[in-house]
Amino acid sequence: MPAFVGAISIVNIGSASVFHIGDVYAISPKATAKTFAGAGSFNTGDGLRVYNQQSSTNVNDKDVADQNIAANA
C-alpha cells in the first residue's frame, strides 16, 4: 500500500546516509565503521561526572570482514 507522507524537513544528511520516504523492500548500507571505546566514552549531558577507576578496551578482532558492502555499489 502506498505511503502518504506530509511535510518533511531535512536538516543534514551525510554522504553515506540513506534518505527514505514511503515503501521499501530493502535498504543496504553504503559505508561501515567499527568503533572501539572505553568506559565513559559516549556520555553526554550537562554537569556530567564519570568516575572510572580502571578502564581497558579489548580491540582484538579476529574477523577479517564484519560488514561486506562490495555488492552494494
N, C-alpha and C positions, 0 to 999 in steps of 0.2 A: 504494500500500500504506500503510495507516495507520501512524503512528509510535507507538512505545511510549516514553513519557517517564517517567523516575524522578523522584526528589525534586529540587526546584529551590529556590533561594534568591535572591530579588531584593533587592539592597541599595539600589539607587537607579535610577530611570528618569526621564528628562527629559520635558518637555512635548511635544517634537517627536520622541520616540523611538518605535521600533516594538518591541513585545514579541511574539515569535512562538514558538509551540510546535507542532510537528507539520508536516504537509504544507502547502505553499503554492504557488500558481501565480505570483503577482507581489506584490511589496511596493513601494509607492510612497511617496516622501518627502513629508512634510507641511511641511517647512521646509528652507530652504537658507541657506548662508552662504559668503562669499568672504573669505579671509584673506590679507593681504599681510604678509610678514615678511622681515627682512633676515638676513644671515648670523649664525648662532649664536642665533637667537631661540627655538628649541624644544628646546634642550639641557637634559637633566635628569640628576641624579646627585649624588653626594657628592664634594666636592673637585674640582669641575669647573673647568678653566682654558681659557678661549676667547680666542684672540688673533686679532682681525680688524683688519688694518691699515686697510682701507678697505672700506666696505660701502655699497651702494646698491640699492634695490629699485625695479624698474620697475612702476608701478601704472597704466600706460596700457592700459586695456582697451577695445577697440573694439567688443566685443559689446554689444548692447543688453540681451539676456537670455541667461543661461547655462543655468539650470535652471528651466524653466517648471513651476509647480505649480498653475496655475489650475484645471485639471480634476481635481485630487486632493482636493477639499474633503471 
